[in-house]
Amino acid sequence: IYPLTQIILGVIKLIPTTRHLPLRFQCVRFLQKLAAASDTFIPTTSILLEVLDLKEVGLKPKKVKGKTKTLQLSLTLKLPKDAALRTPEQLEACMSEVFTLINRELELYRYSPGFPEFTILICQRLRKFCKECKNGRWRAYAKGCIDMCERYAETAVTGRIALREAPRDIKKLEALKPPDAPNMHKRHENILAKEQRLEEASRPSTKKTADEKSRKADNKMAKKKPEPKKVPKKDAVPEGAIDEEDEVKEGINWSDDEEEDSDDDDSSK
């Protein structure tokens, strides 16, 4: 675990630029998965809190003309070269990812005896961010993380009273975990499943627009004018008239020779 952790941390520190923030988030996710699978303490909050110190976070975002594509950080390694972390979509996606990963980390180490001390620097930095930030949504995210830290810290303090050893002498990471509570790996999977459900629930607009388009198309098809009825023409020949046989008497010569013969007889008389 240690060599892999050092390699991931080296990748994070290799290119500490604003453009490669998605890559750093990917590395933080790897470290959290590694910690959850091995029941090991691998802190990543210092990496996430560094994002709050970027100058782009305090600047007013630029308005981009035309349609902007939604940024999926889970499928991205770096931001666009021009105006990195300057559009509202990029800022919103990166800041929400920061607080999401902080919440994951707090959920992972909530049963650790050293959790109250672990959250001191986190709460201090988030309180400072709440005073400086002008975005109401980001302040709400930060206050939610602070409330989670305080709530879990109180539970950890009450649980440490029943311990016979000092927190620094305890080698077990989840010494305060109740017997019926899920372990770190299970909690991490539950967090990911919950986030996926929330993400799917936040996309009803696309489905509605598709349904509305299909309904409009159906309505257009229904409103089409009916085809005019075909009126039979007066001079049209009725069906079956061509197939009828002419009634002609047999034995009668209808040629012109007979008329000539009759004229000769009259003249001889």
C-alpha positions as CSV (number, residue, x, y, z in Angstrom):
1,I,0.0,0.0,0.0
2,Y,2.8,2.4,0.9
3,P,4.6,2.4,-2.5
4,L,1.3,2.8,-4.4
5,T,0.3,5.7,-2.1
6,Q,3.6,7.5,-2.7
7,I,3.3,7.1,-6.4
8,I,-0.2,8.7,-6.4
9,L,0.9,11.5,-4.1
10,G,3.9,12.1,-6.5
11,V,1.5,12.4,-9.4
12,I,-0.5,15.0,-7.5
13,K,2.6,17.1,-6.7
14,L,4.1,16.7,-10.2
15,I,1.9,19.2,-11.9
16,P,0.2,21.4,-9.3
17,T,-1.5,23.7,-11.8
18,T,-5.1,24.9,-12.0
19,R,-5.6,23.2,-15.4
20,H,-4.8,19.7,-13.9
21,L,-7.3,19.9,-11.1
22,P,-9.4,17.0,-12.5
23,L,-6.3,14.8,-12.4
24,R,-5.7,15.7,-8.8
25,F,-9.3,14.8,-8.0
26,Q,-8.9,11.5,-9.7
27,C,-5.8,10.8,-7.5
28,V,-7.8,11.7,-4.4
29,R,-10.5,9.2,-5.4
30,F,-7.9,6.5,-5.8
31,L,-6.4,7.2,-2.4
32,Q,-9.8,7.1,-0.7
33,K,-10.7,3.8,-2.4
34,L,-7.3,2.4,-1.3
35,A,-7.9,3.5,2.3
36,A,-11.4,2.1,2.3
37,A,-10.3,-1.3,0.9
38,S,-7.3,-1.7,3.3
39,D,-8.7,0.0,6.5
40,T,-5.7,2.4,6.4
41,F,-5.6,6.1,7.3
42,I,-4.6,8.0,4.2
43,P,-5.5,11.7,4.6
44,T,-6.3,13.8,1.6
45,T,-8.0,16.8,3.0
46,S,-4.9,19.0,2.7
47,I,-4.9,18.4,-1.0
48,L,-8.6,19.4,-1.3
49,L,-8.3,22.4,0.9
50,E,-5.6,23.8,-1.3
51,V,-8.2,24.3,-4.0
52,L,-9.9,26.9,-1.8
53,D,-6.7,29.0,-1.9
54,L,-6.6,29.3,-5.7
55,K,-7.0,32.9,-7.0
56,E,-9.5,31.8,-9.7
57,V,-12.0,30.8,-6.9
58,G,-12.2,34.4,-5.7
59,L,-12.4,36.0,-9.1
60,K,-15.6,36.8,-11.0
61,P,-16.2,34.1,-13.6
62,K,-16.2,34.9,-17.3
63,K,-19.3,34.7,-19.5
64,V,-18.8,32.5,-22.5
65,K,-20.8,33.1,-25.6
66,G,-22.8,30.3,-27.1
67,K,-23.6,26.9,-25.6
68,T,-21.2,25.4,-23.0
69,K,-20.7,21.7,-22.5
70,T,-21.3,20.2,-19.1
71,L,-18.0,19.3,-17.4
72,Q,-17.8,15.7,-16.2
73,L,-14.8,15.6,-13.9
74,S,-14.9,11.8,-13.5
75,L,-14.1,11.6,-17.3
76,T,-11.7,14.5,-17.5
77,L,-7.9,14.8,-16.7
78,K,-7.4,18.5,-17.4
79,L,-9.3,21.7,-18.0
80,P,-9.3,23.6,-21.3
81,K,-6.1,25.6,-22.0
82,D,-7.9,28.9,-22.5
83,A,-9.6,30.3,-19.4
84,A,-9.0,27.3,-17.1
85,L,-11.3,27.4,-14.0
86,R,-12.8,30.8,-15.2
87,T,-16.2,29.8,-16.5
88,P,-19.2,29.3,-14.1
89,E,-19.5,25.7,-15.2
90,Q,-15.9,24.8,-14.4
91,L,-16.0,26.6,-11.0
92,E,-19.3,25.0,-10.0
93,A,-18.1,21.5,-11.0
94,C,-14.7,21.8,-9.2
95,M,-16.1,23.3,-6.0
96,S,-18.9,20.8,-5.7
97,E,-16.3,18.0,-6.2
98,V,-14.1,19.4,-3.5
99,F,-16.8,19.3,-0.9
100,T,-18.1,15.9,-2.1
101,L,-14.6,14.4,-1.6
102,I,-14.3,16.1,1.9
103,N,-17.6,14.5,2.9
104,R,-16.4,11.1,1.7
105,E,-13.2,11.5,3.8
106,L,-15.2,12.5,6.9
107,E,-17.4,9.5,6.5
108,L,-14.5,7.1,6.2
109,Y,-12.7,8.2,9.4
110,R,-15.7,9.0,11.6
111,Y,-15.1,6.0,13.9
112,S,-11.4,6.8,14.5
113,P,-10.4,7.9,18.0
114,G,-8.4,10.8,16.6
115,F,-11.2,12.2,14.6
116,P,-11.8,15.3,16.7
117,E,-8.1,16.3,16.2
118,F,-8.3,15.4,12.6
119,T,-11.2,17.9,11.9
120,I,-9.7,20.9,13.7
121,L,-7.8,22.3,10.7
122,I,-10.6,21.4,8.4
123,C,-13.1,23.4,10.4
124,Q,-10.8,26.4,10.7
125,R,-10.1,26.6,7.0
126,L,-13.8,26.2,6.1
127,R,-14.9,28.9,8.5
128,K,-12.4,31.2,7.0
129,F,-13.7,30.3,3.5
130,C,-17.3,31.1,4.6
131,K,-16.3,34.6,5.6
132,E,-14.4,35.3,2.4
133,C,-16.7,33.6,-0.1
134,K,-19.5,35.5,-1.8
135,N,-21.2,32.5,-3.4
136,G,-24.1,31.4,-1.3
137,R,-24.1,27.8,-2.6
138,W,-20.4,27.3,-1.8
139,R,-20.9,28.7,1.7
140,A,-23.8,26.2,2.2
141,Y,-21.5,23.4,1.1
142,A,-18.8,24.5,3.6
143,K,-21.3,24.9,6.5
144,G,-22.6,21.4,5.8
145,C,-19.0,20.0,6.1
146,I,-18.5,21.9,9.3
147,D,-21.7,20.6,10.8
148,M,-20.7,17.0,9.9
149,C,-17.3,17.5,11.5
150,E,-18.8,18.8,14.7
151,R,-21.5,16.1,14.9
152,Y,-19.0,13.2,14.3
153,A,-16.5,14.8,16.6
154,E,-19.0,14.9,19.5
155,T,-19.8,11.2,18.9
156,A,-16.1,10.4,18.9
157,V,-15.4,12.3,22.2
158,T,-18.2,10.4,24.0
159,G,-17.0,7.1,22.6
160,R,-13.4,7.8,23.8
161,I,-14.5,8.0,27.4
162,A,-15.2,4.3,27.4
163,L,-11.7,3.4,26.1
164,R,-9.1,2.2,28.6
165,E,-6.2,3.5,26.5
166,A,-5.2,6.9,25.2
167,P,-6.1,7.7,21.6
168,R,-2.5,7.8,20.5
169,D,-1.8,4.3,21.9
170,I,-4.7,2.7,20.0
171,K,-3.5,0.9,16.9
172,K,-6.9,0.0,15.6
173,L,-8.3,2.6,13.2
174,E,-12.0,2.1,13.8
175,A,-11.8,1.5,17.5
176,L,-15.1,3.5,18.1
177,K,-17.2,1.6,15.5
178,P,-20.3,-0.1,16.9
179,P,-20.6,-3.8,16.3
180,D,-23.6,-3.4,14.0
181,A,-22.1,-0.5,12.0
182,P,-20.7,-1.2,8.5
183,N,-16.9,-1.1,7.9
184,M,-15.0,1.5,5.9
185,H,-15.3,-0.4,2.6
186,K,-19.0,-0.8,2.9
187,R,-19.6,2.8,3.9
188,H,-17.5,3.9,0.9
189,E,-19.7,1.9,-1.4
190,N,-22.8,3.3,0.2
191,I,-21.6,6.8,-0.3
192,L,-20.9,6.2,-4.0
193,A,-24.3,4.6,-4.5
194,K,-26.0,7.5,-2.8
195,E,-24.1,10.1,-4.9
196,Q,-25.1,8.2,-8.1
197,R,-28.8,8.2,-7.1
198,L,-28.6,11.9,-6.5
199,E,-26.9,12.5,-9.8
200,E,-29.5,10.5,-11.7
201,A,-32.3,12.4,-9.8
202,S,-30.9,15.7,-10.8
203,R,-31.3,15.0,-14.5
204,P,-35.1,15.1,-15.1
205,S,-34.9,18.1,-17.5
206,T,-33.3,16.1,-20.3
207,K,-36.0,13.4,-20.1
208,K,-38.8,15.9,-20.0
209,T,-37.5,17.7,-23.1
210,A,-37.3,14.5,-25.0
211,D,-40.8,13.5,-24.0
212,E,-42.1,17.0,-25.0
213,K,-40.4,16.7,-28.4
214,S,-42.0,13.3,-29.0
215,R,-45.4,14.6,-28.0
216,K,-45.1,17.6,-30.2
217,A,-44.2,15.4,-33.1
218,D,-47.2,13.2,-32.5
219,N,-49.5,16.2,-32.3
220,K,-48.2,17.5,-35.6
221,M,-48.9,14.1,-37.2
222,A,-52.4,14.1,-35.8
223,K,-53.1,17.6,-37.0
224,K,-52.3,16.9,-40.6
225,K,-55.1,17.6,-43.1
226,P,-57.0,14.5,-44.3
227,E,-56.6,13.6,-48.0
228,P,-59.4,14.8,-50.3
229,K,-61.9,12.1,-51.4
230,K,-61.6,10.9,-55.0
231,V,-64.7,11.9,-57.0
232,P,-65.4,9.8,-60.1
233,K,-65.4,11.6,-63.4
234,K,-68.6,11.8,-65.5
235,D,-66.9,10.6,-68.7
236,A,-65.2,7.7,-67.0
237,V,-66.0,4.3,-68.3
238,P,-67.6,2.1,-65.7
239,E,-65.7,-0.9,-64.6
240,G,-66.5,-4.1,-66.5
241,A,-67.8,-2.3,-69.6
242,I,-64.8,-3.3,-71.7
243,D,-65.2,-6.9,-70.8
244,E,-68.8,-7.1,-72.0
245,E,-69.4,-8.8,-75.4
246,D,-71.3,-7.1,-78.2
247,E,-74.6,-8.7,-79.1
248,V,-74.2,-9.4,-82.8
249,K,-76.6,-11.7,-84.8
250,E,-74.9,-14.3,-86.8
251,G,-75.5,-14.7,-90.6
252,I,-75.7,-11.0,-91.4
253,N,-73.1,-9.4,-93.7
254,W,-72.3,-6.0,-92.5
255,S,-69.8,-5.2,-95.2
256,D,-70.2,-2.5,-97.9
257,D,-70.3,-5.2,-100.8
258,E,-73.9,-6.0,-100.0
259,E,-75.0,-2.4,-100.4
260,E,-73.3,-2.2,-103.8
261,D,-75.1,-5.4,-105.0
262,S,-78.4,-4.1,-104.0
263,D,-77.9,-0.8,-105.9
264,D,-77.0,-2.8,-109.1
265,D,-80.2,-4.8,-108.9
266,D,-82.3,-1.6,-108.6
267,S,-80.6,-0.1,-111.7
268,S,-81.3,-3.2,-113.9
269,K,-84.9,-3.2,-113.0
